């Protein structure tokens, strides 16, 4: 396995949107701890726009911007508002 490959134990955080011609868009923040679980959170105020950190297009400060953004998201989103993925697969 290469050092830059995603592996069990890695944490991934991202944003995705759901949109269609006949609906109001929805923006989600998703977080995965690979092999352990994860959660998602609906960012109602974004209404189908990507939630990206300031400076994300600045290659020079990219890694630092991402680290601050992900840390900030985790601190700002209350635990009670994070929906665990395990709740999505219950019978």
Beta strands, then each sheet from edge to edge (+ up, - down):
strand 1: 11-18
strand 2: 26-33
strand 3: 37-42
strand 4: 83-84
sheet 1: 1+ 2- 3+ 4-
end
